[in-house]
Amino acid sequence: MKGWRVWLQDQPAQAMVEISKADDLLFALVTAALVTLDDGAGSPVDDWGDLRSAVLAPSVTAELFVNPDERTIDVLRLVWVPGLGA
């Protein structure tokens, strides 16, 4: 399967803005992790279904809803703990 799309809801998008203001390197790491959340990177997301948690960087985790039928990944919640090393 190809063509997964990753969608950020409002709160995770705001978290990404805050990360970008505070730490360019961490922002790049999280962005890269989000980009690879698809079947093209060999991730088994097409086998997941339902709700999953993922570590995007040492200080950032995400709660994801994977919909295999629509081939989308919704980032429902992004948790960033400032002060932890990236």
HELIX and SHEET records of a PDB file:
HELIX    1   1 ASP A   10  ALA A   22  1                                  13    
HELIX    2   2 ASP A   24  VAL A   35  1                                  12    
HELIX    3   3 ASP A   39  ALA A   41  5                                   3    
HELIX    4   4 VAL A   45  TRP A   48  1                                   4    
SHEET    1   A 4 ARG A   5  LEU A   8  0                                        
SHEET    2   A 4 THR A  72  TRP A  80  1                                        
SHEET    3   A 4 VAL A  60  ASN A  67 -1                                        
SHEET    4   A 4 ASP A  50  ALA A  57 -1                                        
END                                                                             
